Amino acid sequence: MTGGSVPDAPAALPPCRCCEAPLTHLVVDLGMSPLANRFLTAEQCREMEPFYPLRLWLCTACGLVQLEEFETPERIFTDYAYFSSYSDSWVRHARDYAEMAIARFGLGADSRVVEIASNDGYLLQHFVARGIPVLGIEPAANVAEAARARGIPTVVEFFGTASARRLAAEGVAADLVVANNVLAHTPALRDFVAGLRHVLRPGGTVTLEFPHLERLLAENQFDTIYHEHFSYFSLTTVDRLFRDHGLRVVDVEELPTHGGSLRVYAQAAETAGPRLPRVDEVLSREAAGGLTRPERLAAFAEQVEATKRDLLEFLIAARRAGRRIAGYGAPGKSTTLLNYCGIRTDFLEYTVDRSPVKQGRFLPGTHIPIHPPEHLARTRPDYVLILPWNLKDEIMESVGWIRDWGGQFVVPIPEVKVLP
C-alpha cells in the first residue's frame, strides 16, 4: 500500500519515540509479518504464529522514520538466533574497525572499550588480542555465552540510563563506547542515548554504526524493515537526538556495510573536539535531497510495490519453465521480503545458512526449511536467490560451485537481477 497522510490514524498509535510528536504520516504498509528472527521448529510450524502490522511511519516534526512497537525488546532479543561471527566479511569489518580505533584514539593497556550489543564477541576479540581491556553488554544470554567462551567479559542486560549509572558506580568508564547496529533495535531511544554519557570517560568517544535512511530509500531496501528494527535514521535525526542529550557529533563516515551505513563519532558536548567538515556535508546533502519529506517517501512506497511485482513475475516464469529455485541465507530481512511478496515453498523450495542455530528450522511465516549449504549440491537448483543481498559477493564466492551444473544467482534488491 502506498503511503500518505492518515488523518484518522489509530487512536492507540504511540507518539514519535524521538520527539514525542504525534505520528500522522504513513510511509508504506508491508502487511502483516511475524518476528523476523523467530525461526521455528517443526512442532512450532503446527502452532499459531503471531503476525503484527508492519507499517512504517514518518514523524514530520523531527524526521524520524519508525515502526510501531508490538513486541518488547525482552521478548525479541533475550534468546536470539543471530551470531555475527558466521559472516566472514562482517568479522573483517570488525577487525578493520578495531585497528583504526586503536590507532586513532591511542588505545592501550590503560584504556577500556565497552561495546553495547556485543553479540558473540566478533568485534571485542580484536581489542583483547591487542591487550586492551574490554566489556561487552549483550541482552541475549545464549549469544553472550559464546562471547564468554572467547574470553570476552560480558554483562547480560539491556543498556539504558539505569544500567549505565550502575556500571559507572561500579567503576566502568570507557575511552571508547561502540554501539554498532543497535540504535535501530532500541525503542527507548532517549533513554539509550542518555545512558551513553554515563559510561564515557572525560574526552572519550562514542561510535555508532547504523544503516543510512538515504541508502535505504535510494536502493529500495524495504526488506530491512522488520519489527526488530524500530527506527530508521538519517544523520539529521541522530544529530538532533544527540544534542538533546549533551552529546556532539564530531565526525561521520559513509560505509558500504548493510547496503550503506553511517559511522557516527560523538563526544560529550562540553569536551568535544572540533566538528569535521564531512558532518555538515552529509547534513546538507540530506536537507537538499528532502530525505524525510513526505513526497520523497511516497516515491519509495511505489518502488516497493514495483519490486514485489518484478520478483513474483520472475519466480512465476522460472517455475513455469520447470526451473528449481532455492535460497541462500536466513537473515531477518528475508522474513519481510518473503512474507510481503507471498513467497513460500511453492516458489522457494528451501534456503541454506551457515549458522547451525538456524539449520533444521523454518523461516518465520513462510515455513521454508533451512538446510546447511551442502544441501545445494545434493539438489542442484537452477537458481539460488541470495536473501542477504548485502553479502552477495561473499556468498557467490563461497558457493560458486553451483555454476558447475549451470546454476545461477539471483538478487532481489535493489531490483531483481540474475548474476552469472
C-alpha positions as CSV (number, residue, x, y, z in Angstrom):
1,M,0.0,0.0,0.0
2,T,1.4,3.4,-1.0
3,G,1.9,5.7,2.0
4,G,0.4,9.1,2.7
5,S,-1.2,11.3,5.3
6,V,-3.5,9.4,7.7
7,P,-5.7,11.9,9.4
8,D,-7.6,9.2,11.2
9,A,-4.6,7.2,12.4
10,P,-5.4,4.6,15.1
11,A,-6.0,6.1,18.5
12,A,-3.5,3.7,20.0
13,L,-0.7,4.8,17.8
14,P,2.2,5.9,20.1
15,P,4.0,9.3,19.7
16,C,7.3,9.6,18.0
17,R,10.0,7.9,20.1
18,C,12.5,10.7,19.4
19,C,10.5,13.9,19.9
20,E,7.1,12.6,21.1
21,A,5.1,14.4,18.4
22,P,2.0,12.6,17.1
23,L,2.6,10.3,14.1
24,T,0.3,11.0,11.2
25,H,2.1,10.1,8.0
26,L,2.2,6.5,6.8
27,V,5.2,5.8,4.6
28,V,4.4,2.3,3.5
29,D,2.3,-0.6,4.7
30,L,4.0,-4.0,4.3
31,G,1.1,-6.0,5.5
32,M,1.2,-8.5,8.4
33,S,4.5,-10.1,9.3
34,P,5.9,-12.3,12.0
35,L,9.0,-11.5,14.1
36,A,11.9,-11.7,11.7
37,N,14.3,-13.8,13.7
38,R,11.9,-16.2,15.3
39,F,13.0,-19.4,13.5
40,L,10.6,-22.2,14.0
41,T,10.9,-25.9,14.9
42,A,8.8,-28.5,13.1
43,E,6.5,-28.6,16.0
44,Q,6.1,-24.8,16.1
45,C,5.1,-24.9,12.5
46,R,1.9,-26.6,13.6
47,E,1.0,-24.0,16.2
48,M,-0.4,-20.5,15.9
49,E,2.2,-18.0,14.8
50,P,1.7,-14.3,15.7
51,F,1.8,-11.8,12.9
52,Y,1.9,-8.0,13.5
53,P,1.2,-5.0,11.3
54,L,4.4,-3.8,9.5
55,R,3.7,-0.2,8.9
56,L,6.4,2.5,8.5
57,W,5.6,6.0,9.8
58,L,7.3,9.4,9.4
59,C,7.5,11.9,12.2
60,T,7.0,15.2,10.3
61,A,8.3,17.1,13.3
62,C,11.8,15.6,13.7
63,G,12.2,13.3,10.6
64,L,12.5,10.0,12.4
65,V,11.1,7.1,10.3
66,Q,9.8,4.4,12.6
67,L,7.7,1.3,13.3
68,E,5.1,0.8,16.0
69,E,6.3,-1.4,18.9
70,F,4.3,-4.6,19.1
71,E,6.8,-6.8,21.0
72,T,9.2,-5.7,23.7
73,P,13.0,-6.0,23.2
74,E,12.9,-8.5,26.0
75,R,10.7,-10.8,24.0
76,I,12.7,-10.3,20.8
77,F,16.3,-10.4,21.9
78,T,16.5,-12.5,25.1
79,D,17.1,-15.7,23.1
80,Y,18.5,-14.7,19.7
81,A,19.5,-16.6,16.6
82,Y,21.9,-14.1,15.1
83,F,25.6,-14.7,15.6
84,S,27.8,-12.1,13.9
85,S,30.8,-14.5,13.6
86,Y,29.1,-16.5,10.8
87,S,29.8,-13.7,8.3
88,D,33.4,-13.6,7.3
89,S,33.1,-10.1,5.8
90,W,31.5,-8.8,9.0
91,V,34.3,-10.1,11.1
92,R,36.8,-8.5,8.7
93,H,34.9,-5.2,9.0
94,A,35.1,-5.5,12.8
95,R,38.9,-6.2,12.7
96,D,39.5,-3.2,10.4
97,Y,37.4,-1.0,12.8
98,A,39.4,-2.2,15.8
99,E,42.7,-1.4,14.1
100,M,41.5,2.0,13.1
101,A,40.2,2.9,16.5
102,I,43.3,1.7,18.3
103,A,45.4,4.0,16.1
104,R,43.0,6.9,16.1
105,F,42.4,7.1,19.8
106,G,45.7,5.8,21.0
107,L,44.2,2.8,22.9
108,G,46.4,0.6,25.0
109,A,46.5,-1.5,28.2
110,D,45.3,1.5,30.3
111,S,42.3,2.1,28.1
112,R,38.9,0.5,28.2
113,V,36.5,-0.4,25.3
114,V,32.8,-1.0,26.0
115,E,30.6,-2.4,23.3
116,I,26.8,-2.3,23.6
117,A,25.1,-5.2,21.9
118,S,28.4,-7.0,21.7
119,N,26.9,-10.2,20.3
120,D,29.3,-13.2,20.3
121,G,32.5,-11.2,20.7
122,Y,33.1,-10.8,17.0
123,L,34.5,-7.2,17.5
124,L,35.9,-7.1,21.0
125,Q,38.1,-10.1,20.3
126,H,40.3,-7.9,18.2
127,F,40.9,-5.4,21.1
128,V,41.5,-8.3,23.5
129,A,44.2,-9.7,21.1
130,R,46.0,-6.3,21.5
131,G,45.8,-6.4,25.3
132,I,43.1,-3.7,25.6
133,P,40.6,-4.2,28.5
134,V,37.0,-4.6,27.2
135,L,33.5,-5.1,28.4
136,G,30.6,-6.4,26.4
137,I,26.9,-5.6,27.1
138,E,24.6,-8.1,25.4
139,P,21.0,-8.9,26.2
140,A,20.8,-12.3,24.6
141,A,22.2,-14.8,27.1
142,N,22.8,-17.5,24.5
143,V,24.9,-15.2,22.4
144,A,26.7,-13.7,25.4
145,E,27.8,-17.2,26.4
146,A,29.5,-17.6,23.0
147,A,31.4,-14.4,23.7
148,R,32.5,-15.5,27.2
149,A,33.8,-18.7,25.6
150,R,36.1,-16.4,23.6
151,G,37.3,-14.8,26.8
152,I,35.2,-11.6,26.4
153,P,33.8,-10.4,29.7
154,T,30.1,-9.8,29.0
155,V,27.2,-8.5,31.0
156,V,23.8,-9.9,30.1
157,E,21.4,-6.9,30.1
158,F,19.7,-4.3,28.1
159,F,21.5,-1.0,28.0
160,G,19.9,2.2,29.2
161,T,20.3,5.0,31.7
162,A,19.7,2.8,34.7
163,S,22.2,0.2,33.7
164,A,24.7,2.9,32.6
165,R,24.5,4.5,36.0
166,R,25.0,1.2,37.8
167,L,28.1,0.4,35.6
168,A,29.5,3.9,36.3
169,A,29.0,3.3,40.0
170,E,31.0,0.1,39.6
171,G,33.9,2.0,38.1
172,V,33.2,1.3,34.4
173,A,34.5,4.3,32.4
174,A,35.2,3.9,28.7
175,D,37.6,5.6,26.4
176,L,35.6,4.2,23.5
177,V,32.0,3.1,23.5
178,V,31.0,1.1,20.5
179,A,27.3,0.7,19.5
180,N,27.1,-0.9,16.1
181,N,23.7,-1.7,14.6
182,V,21.9,-1.4,18.0
183,L,20.3,2.1,17.8
184,A,17.6,0.8,15.4
185,H,16.8,-2.1,17.8
186,T,16.1,0.3,20.7
187,P,12.5,1.6,21.2
188,A,13.6,3.8,24.2
189,L,15.9,6.0,22.1
190,R,16.1,8.9,24.5
191,D,16.9,6.6,27.5
192,F,19.6,4.7,25.5
193,V,21.4,7.9,24.3
194,A,21.2,9.5,27.7
195,G,22.9,6.4,29.1
196,L,25.9,6.8,26.8
197,R,27.3,9.8,28.7
198,H,27.4,7.8,32.0
199,V,29.9,5.2,30.8
200,L,32.2,7.7,28.9
201,R,35.4,8.9,30.4
202,P,36.0,12.7,30.0
203,G,37.3,13.0,26.5
204,G,36.0,9.6,25.5
205,T,34.3,8.9,22.2
206,V,31.1,7.0,21.2
207,T,30.9,5.5,17.8
208,L,27.7,4.1,16.3
209,E,27.0,2.4,13.0
210,F,23.5,2.2,11.5
211,P,22.0,1.7,8.1
212,H,21.6,5.1,6.5
213,L,18.0,6.0,5.6
214,E,19.3,7.8,2.5
215,R,20.6,4.4,1.1
216,L,17.5,2.5,2.2
217,L,15.4,4.8,0.1
218,A,17.8,5.1,-2.9
219,E,18.5,1.4,-3.1
220,N,14.9,0.2,-2.4
221,Q,16.0,-1.7,0.7
222,F,12.5,-2.3,2.1
223,D,13.3,-5.8,3.3
224,T,15.4,-4.2,6.1
225,I,12.2,-3.0,7.6
226,Y,11.1,-5.5,10.2
227,H,9.9,-5.4,13.8
228,E,13.3,-5.8,15.4
229,H,14.3,-2.5,13.7
230,F,12.2,0.0,15.5
231,S,13.7,3.1,13.8
232,Y,15.4,4.2,10.5
233,F,17.9,7.0,10.8
234,S,19.2,10.0,8.9
235,L,22.2,11.9,10.3
236,T,19.9,14.8,10.8
237,T,17.8,12.9,13.3
238,V,20.7,11.4,15.1
239,D,22.4,14.8,15.4
240,R,19.3,16.2,16.9
241,L,18.9,13.3,19.3
242,F,22.4,13.5,20.5
243,R,22.3,17.3,21.0
244,D,19.2,16.8,23.2
245,H,21.3,14.6,25.5
246,G,24.5,16.6,25.7
247,L,26.5,14.8,23.0
248,R,28.0,16.4,19.9
249,V,28.6,14.6,16.6
250,V,32.1,15.4,15.6
251,D,32.7,13.1,12.6
252,V,30.9,10.8,10.3
253,E,32.0,8.1,7.7
254,E,29.9,6.6,5.0
255,L,30.3,2.8,4.9
256,P,29.2,0.1,2.4
257,T,28.0,-2.3,5.1
258,H,24.3,-3.3,5.2
259,G,23.7,-1.7,1.9
260,G,25.1,1.7,3.0
261,S,25.7,2.7,6.6
262,L,26.9,5.7,8.6
263,R,29.6,5.5,11.3
264,V,29.0,8.5,13.7
265,Y,31.6,9.7,16.2
266,A,30.3,11.7,19.2
267,Q,31.7,13.1,22.4
268,A,30.3,14.9,25.4
269,A,29.4,18.4,24.3
270,E,31.5,20.2,27.0
271,T,34.7,18.4,26.0
272,A,34.1,17.7,22.3
273,G,36.7,18.4,19.7
274,P,36.1,20.3,16.5
275,R,33.4,19.1,14.2
276,L,34.9,17.8,10.9
277,P,33.5,19.2,7.6
278,R,32.1,16.0,6.4
279,V,29.4,16.1,9.1
280,D,27.9,19.3,7.6
281,E,28.4,17.9,4.1
282,V,26.1,14.9,4.9
283,L,23.6,17.1,6.8
284,S,23.5,19.5,3.8
285,R,23.0,16.6,1.3
286,E,20.2,15.2,3.4
287,A,18.4,18.6,3.5
288,A,18.9,19.2,-0.2
289,G,17.6,15.8,-1.1
290,G,14.5,16.2,1.0
291,L,15.3,12.9,2.7
292,T,12.3,12.9,5.1
293,R,9.8,14.9,3.1
294,P,6.5,13.1,2.5
295,E,6.8,13.3,-1.3
296,R,10.2,11.6,-1.3
297,L,8.9,8.8,0.9
298,A,5.8,8.4,-1.4
299,A,8.2,7.5,-4.2
300,F,9.8,4.9,-2.0
301,A,6.4,3.2,-1.5
302,E,5.9,3.0,-5.2
303,Q,9.3,1.3,-5.6
304,V,8.4,-1.3,-3.0
305,E,5.3,-2.3,-4.9
306,A,7.1,-2.5,-8.2
307,T,9.8,-4.7,-6.7
308,K,7.2,-7.1,-5.4
309,R,5.6,-7.4,-8.9
310,D,9.0,-7.9,-10.6
311,L,10.2,-10.6,-8.2
312,L,6.9,-12.6,-8.5
313,E,7.0,-12.3,-12.2
314,F,10.5,-13.8,-12.3
315,L,9.6,-16.6,-9.9
316,I,6.4,-17.5,-11.8
317,A,8.2,-17.6,-15.1
318,A,11.0,-19.7,-13.7
319,R,8.6,-22.2,-12.1
320,R,6.5,-22.5,-15.3
321,A,9.7,-23.3,-17.2
322,G,10.4,-26.1,-14.8
323,R,13.3,-24.4,-13.0
324,R,14.1,-25.2,-9.4
325,I,14.8,-22.3,-7.0
326,A,16.5,-22.4,-3.6
327,G,17.6,-19.6,-1.3
328,Y,20.9,-18.7,0.4
329,G,20.7,-17.3,3.9
330,A,18.1,-16.8,6.6
331,P,18.6,-13.2,7.6
332,G,15.9,-11.1,9.3
333,K,15.4,-9.2,6.0
334,S,14.2,-12.5,4.4
335,T,11.1,-12.5,6.6
336,T,9.9,-9.2,5.3
337,L,10.7,-9.9,1.7
338,L,9.1,-13.4,1.5
339,N,6.0,-12.6,3.6
340,Y,5.3,-9.3,1.9
341,C,5.6,-11.0,-1.5
342,G,3.8,-14.1,-0.5
343,I,6.7,-16.4,-1.4
344,R,6.6,-19.9,0.2
345,T,7.8,-23.4,-0.8
346,D,5.8,-23.3,-4.0
347,F,8.4,-20.8,-5.3
348,L,11.4,-21.3,-3.0
349,E,11.9,-25.0,-2.1
350,Y,14.3,-24.3,0.8
351,T,17.1,-22.0,1.9
352,V,20.5,-22.7,3.3
353,D,22.5,-21.0,6.0
354,R,26.0,-21.4,7.6
355,S,24.6,-21.0,11.2
356,P,24.0,-24.3,12.9
357,V,21.5,-22.4,15.1
358,K,19.2,-21.9,12.1
359,Q,19.8,-25.2,10.3
360,G,16.9,-27.7,10.8
361,R,14.4,-24.9,11.5
362,F,12.0,-23.0,9.3
363,L,11.7,-19.3,8.2
364,P,9.1,-17.3,10.1
365,G,5.7,-17.1,8.4
366,T,6.6,-18.8,5.2
367,H,7.9,-22.0,6.9
368,I,10.5,-22.5,4.3
369,P,13.0,-25.1,5.6
370,I,16.6,-24.1,6.4
371,H,19.4,-26.5,5.5
372,P,23.3,-26.4,5.6
373,P,24.9,-25.0,2.4
374,E,25.9,-28.5,1.3
375,H,22.3,-29.2,0.5
376,L,22.6,-27.1,-2.6
377,A,25.0,-29.7,-4.1
378,R,22.5,-32.5,-3.4
379,T,19.5,-30.9,-5.0
380,R,21.3,-28.8,-7.8
381,P,18.8,-25.9,-8.1
382,D,18.8,-23.8,-11.3
383,Y,18.6,-20.6,-9.3
384,V,19.9,-19.5,-5.9
385,L,18.1,-16.5,-4.5
386,I,20.5,-14.5,-2.3
387,L,18.4,-13.3,0.6
388,P,21.3,-11.4,2.4
389,W,21.9,-9.4,-0.8
390,N,24.4,-7.2,1.1
391,L,26.7,-10.2,1.3
392,K,26.3,-11.3,-2.3
393,D,30.0,-11.2,-3.2
394,E,30.9,-13.3,-0.2
395,I,28.2,-15.8,-0.9
396,M,28.9,-16.1,-4.6
397,E,32.5,-16.9,-3.8
398,S,31.7,-19.4,-1.1
399,V,29.2,-21.5,-3.2
400,G,30.4,-20.6,-6.7
401,W,30.4,-24.3,-7.5
402,I,26.7,-24.1,-8.3
403,R,27.9,-22.9,-11.7
404,D,29.2,-26.4,-12.3
405,W,25.7,-27.6,-13.2
406,G,24.6,-24.3,-14.8
407,G,23.2,-22.8,-11.6
408,Q,22.8,-19.0,-11.4
409,F,22.5,-16.5,-8.6
410,V,19.6,-14.0,-8.2
411,V,19.4,-10.9,-6.1
412,P,16.1,-9.3,-5.3
413,I,17.3,-5.8,-4.1
414,P,17.5,-3.1,-5.3
415,E,16.0,-4.8,-8.3
416,V,15.7,-8.4,-9.5
417,K,18.9,-9.4,-11.3
418,V,20.3,-12.8,-12.4
419,L,24.0,-12.9,-11.9
420,P,26.5,-15.2,-13.7
